[in-house]
Amino acid sequence: MTSRIEKLQSWLDDQNIEAVFINSKENVFYLSSFLTDPHERLMGLFLFNGADPLFVLPAMEEGQLKSAGWTHEIIGYSDHENPWDLIREAVKKRNTAGAGKVALEKEVLSYSRSEEFLSLFTDTEVIDAEEKLNELRVVKDDQEIEILRRAAEMADFGVQTGVDALTEGVTEMEVLAKIEYELKKKGIREMSFSTMVLFGEKSGEPHGNPGNRKLQPGDFVLFDLGVVLDGYCSDITRMVAFKSVSDQQKEIYETVLKAEKASLEASRPGSRIGDLDSTARKIITDAGYGDFFPHRIGHGMGINVHEFPSMSHLNDGILKAGMVYTIEPGIYLPDVGGVRIEDDVLVTEEGYETLTKFPKELQIIE
């Protein structure tokens, strides 16, 4: 992780920024390889222009930080200490007080902690560090891509487990429990988000809540799930039909599948990000379902399951090799049901690779 810290320190130097405070567990992990959830306790990484980095965290987690490879100064504090008093002394030693600019994560740092951080300096201009961190994180290196591939394989396994658990009368929650149990047996401790298993008319809710709805013949079944593996996420959505499928169900399924494939084919280096959304949206709109596709085509993915960039039709950003994101068009008919098909996509030098491999042609489960 030294090279990542050096890149951020180089940015500090280029922008004449004296210090940056990294507080989010995701960005801390990206820069240090140390992944933990400190809950309400303060944990963060301080980088300085021309001085050694500093890591602050609860003392009970110091050993894990060292095991992750951190070799710079550590402030480990007890629950009976105010960590900001200890930080203040460490900053004074680095002769950074009075800096003209400092940086922090504006979207995630609490107001009270930003006050504490800014009180370490005088007459400072505050710069948002997240834009630079997004720029660094958006292109994945070979190690990150390999982890994301394995996370996608586990997502494929989760869908197959769900399909195998479908029997008439089973509930959404029973299928969900089977998926997560089998993934935990594979070593998965955490899901990327709350797993969705939705039957019938509930598949028409883009972010529906699984419950005790029982599976019936003629139902569409929606699986939306992902895992966290070695700090990186996956995210897949697949649909199957149970016992039978209506002409309307076939129509919306084939429309969504056509839109997803077209958006995938537009995924290549140099493409405008917003065009991926527009491509899929035109197909769904031309089929008469434009009002029933309420969300963007996808989102960036990596350490966070939803991260930069937003794959909206308004995004003028350009795709680069190494970017990873989801493509997930959908049609949702209230009180009837819906379809969403989602893949994790890697931009390659030649085009794209779908990391999620579960079949997408409509399956009817008997």
Residue pairs with C-beta under 8 A, 6 or more apart in sequence:
1 30
1 31
1 32
1 33
1 69
4 30
4 31
4 136
5 31
5 32
5 47
5 53
7 136
8 20
8 31
8 47
8 132
8 133
8 136
9 47
9 48
9 49
11 17
11 132
12 18
12 19
12 20
12 47
12 48
12 49
12 103
13 49
13 50
15 101
15 127
16 49
16 100
16 101
17 49
17 99
17 101
17 102
17 103
17 127
18 48
18 49
18 96
18 99
18 100
18 101
18 102
18 121
19 46
19 47
19 48
19 49
19 91
19 96
19 99
19 102
19 103
19 120
19 121
20 46
20 47
20 102
20 103
20 104
20 129
21 44
21 45
21 46
21 102
21 103
21 104
21 105
21 109
21 117
22 28
22 31
22 44
22 45
22 46
22 47
22 105
22 129
22 133
23 43
23 44
23 104
23 105
23 108
23 109
23 113
24 105
24 108
25 35
25 36
25 37
25 38
25 43
26 303
26 304
26 307
27 45
27 105
27 133
27 137
28 34
28 43
28 44
28 45
29 35
29 231
29 303
30 133
30 136
30 137
30 303
31 45
32 45
32 55
32 65
32 68
32 69
32 70
33 68
33 69
33 70
34 55
34 64
34 65
34 68
34 70
35 68
35 231
36 43
36 57
36 61
36 64
38 57
38 58
38 61
41 57
41 58
41 79
42 56
42 57
42 77
42 83
42 84
42 113
43 56
43 57
43 58
43 61
44 55
44 56
44 57
45 53
45 54
45 55
46 53
46 54
46 55
46 56
46 87
46 90
46 91
47 53
48 54
48 94
48 96
49 96
51 94
51 95
51 96
52 72
52 73
52 94
53 72
53 73
54 72
54 73
54 74
54 75
54 87
54 90
54 91
54 94
55 65
55 70
55 72
55 73
55 74
55 75
56 74
56 75
56 76
56 77
56 83
56 86
56 87
57 65
57 74
57 75
57 76
57 77
58 76
58 77
58 78
58 79
59 76
59 77
59 78
60 76
61 76
62 74
62 76
65 74
66 74
73 90
75 83
75 86
75 87
75 90
77 83
77 86
84 116
87 120
88 120
91 97
91 120
96 120
96 121
97 120
97 121
97 122
98 121
98 122
98 123
99 121
99 124
100 123
100 124
100 125
101 124
101 125
101 126
101 127
102 117
102 118
102 121
102 124
102 125
102 126
102 127
103 126
103 127
103 128
103 129
103 132
104 114
104 117
104 126
104 127
104 128
104 129
105 128
105 129
105 130
105 133
106 126
106 128
106 129
106 130
107 130
108 130
109 117
118 124
118 126
134 307
134 308
134 309
137 302
137 303
137 307
137 308
138 300
138 308
138 309
138 320
138 323
139 320
139 321
139 322
139 323
140 148
140 302
140 322
140 323
140 324
140 346
141 322
144 232
144 302
145 322
145 324
145 346
147 229
147 230
147 231
147 232
148 232
148 234
148 301
148 302
148 324
148 344
148 346
148 355
149 355
150 229
150 230
151 226
151 227
151 228
151 229
151 230
151 232
151 233
151 234
151 355
152 234
152 236
152 344
152 355
152 356
152 357
153 357
154 183
154 186
154 188
154 227
154 229
154 234
155 225
155 226
155 227
155 234
155 235
155 236
155 344
155 356
155 358
156 236
156 356
156 357
156 358
157 182
157 183
157 186
158 179
158 182
158 183
158 195
158 223
158 225
158 227
158 236
159 223
159 225
159 236
159 238
159 358
160 358
161 178
161 179
161 182
161 183
162 175
162 176
162 178
162 179
162 197
162 221
162 223
162 225
163 221
163 223
163 240
163 363
163 365
165 174
165 175
165 178
165 179
166 175
166 215
166 221
166 240
166 242
166 365
167 215
168 215
168 216
168 217
168 242
168 243
169 214
169 215
170 214
170 215
171 211
171 212
171 213
171 214
171 215
172 197
172 198
172 199
172 202
172 210
172 211
172 212
172 213
172 215
173 197
173 210
173 211
173 212
175 197
175 215
176 195
176 196
176 197
176 210
179 195
179 197
179 223
179 225
180 191
180 195
183 191
183 227
188 227
188 228
188 229
189 228
190 227
190 228
191 225
191 226
191 227
191 228
192 225
192 226
192 227
192 228
192 233
192 234
192 235
192 305
193 226
193 235
193 305
195 210
195 224
195 225
196 207
196 208
196 210
196 222
196 223
196 224
196 225
197 210
197 221
197 222
197 223
198 205
198 208
198 210
198 213
198 221
198 222
199 213
199 214
199 215
199 216
199 219
199 220
199 221
199 242
200 213
200 216
200 218
200 219
200 220
200 337
201 335
201 336
201 337
202 208
202 213
202 222
202 337
203 219
203 220
203 221
203 222
203 239
203 332
203 337
203 338
203 339
204 332
204 333
204 334
204 335
204 336
204 337
204 338
205 332
205 338
206 294
206 295
206 330
206 332
206 338
206 340
208 222
215 221
215 242
216 242
217 242
217 243
217 244
218 241
218 242
218 243
218 244
218 245
218 246
219 241
219 242
219 243
219 337
220 239
220 240
220 241
220 242
220 245
220 249
220 337
220 338
220 339
221 239
221 240
221 241
221 242
221 365
222 237
222 238
222 239
222 338
222 339
222 340
223 236
223 237
223 238
223 239
223 240
224 235
224 236
224 237
224 340
224 342
225 235
225 236
226 233
226 234
226 235
226 236
226 305
227 233
227 234
231 303
232 302
232 303
233 301
233 302
233 303
233 304
233 305
234 301
234 305
234 344
234 355
234 356
235 301
235 305
235 326
235 342
235 344
236 342
236 343
236 344
236 356
236 358
237 328
237 340
237 341
237 342
238 341
238 342
238 358
238 360
239 253
239 339
239 340
239 341
239 362
240 362
240 363
240 364
240 365
241 249
241 362
241 363
241 364
241 365
242 364
242 365
243 364
243 365
243 366
244 364
245 253
245 362
245 364
248 336
249 337
249 339
250 362
251 287
252 289
252 331
252 333
252 338
252 339
253 339
253 362
254 362
255 283
255 284
255 287
255 289
255 331
256 284
256 329
256 330
256 331
256 339
256 340
256 341
257 341
257 360
257 361
257 362
258 283
259 279
259 280
259 281
259 283
259 284
259 329
260 280
260 327
260 328
260 329
260 341
260 342
260 343
260 360
262 279
262 280
262 283
263 276
263 277
263 279
263 280
263 297
263 327
263 329
264 327
264 343
264 345
264 352
264 354
266 275
266 276
266 279
267 276
267 319
267 327
267 345
267 347
267 351
267 352
268 319
268 347
268 350
268 351
268 352
269 319
269 320
269 321
269 347
269 349
270 318
270 319
271 318
271 319
272 315
272 316
272 317
272 318
272 319
273 309
273 311
273 312
273 315
273 316
273 317
273 318
273 319
274 312
274 313
274 314
274 315
274 316
274 317
275 313
276 297
276 298
276 311
276 327
277 296
277 297
277 298
277 311
277 312
277 313
277 315
278 313
280 293
280 297
280 327
280 329
281 290
281 293
281 297
281 313
281 329
284 290
284 292
284 293
284 329
284 331
285 293
289 331
292 331
292 332
292 333
292 338
293 329
293 330
293 331
293 332
294 332
295 330
296 310
296 311
296 312
296 313
297 311
297 312
297 313
297 327
297 328
297 329
298 311
298 325
298 326
298 327
298 328
298 342
298 345
299 305
299 306
299 307
299 309
299 310
299 311
299 325
299 326
300 306
300 307
300 308
300 309
300 310
300 311
300 323
300 324
300 325
301 307
301 324
301 325
301 326
301 344
302 324
309 315
309 317
309 323
309 325
311 325
311 326
311 327
319 347
320 347
321 347
321 348
321 349
322 346
322 347
323 346
323 347
324 344
324 345
324 346
324 347
324 355
325 344
325 345
326 342
326 343
326 344
326 345
327 342
327 343
327 345
328 340
328 341
328 342
328 343
329 340
329 341
330 338
330 339
330 340
330 341
331 338
331 339
332 338
332 340
341 360
342 356
343 354
343 355
343 356
343 360
344 354
344 355
344 356
345 352
345 353
345 354
345 355
346 352
346 353
346 354
346 355
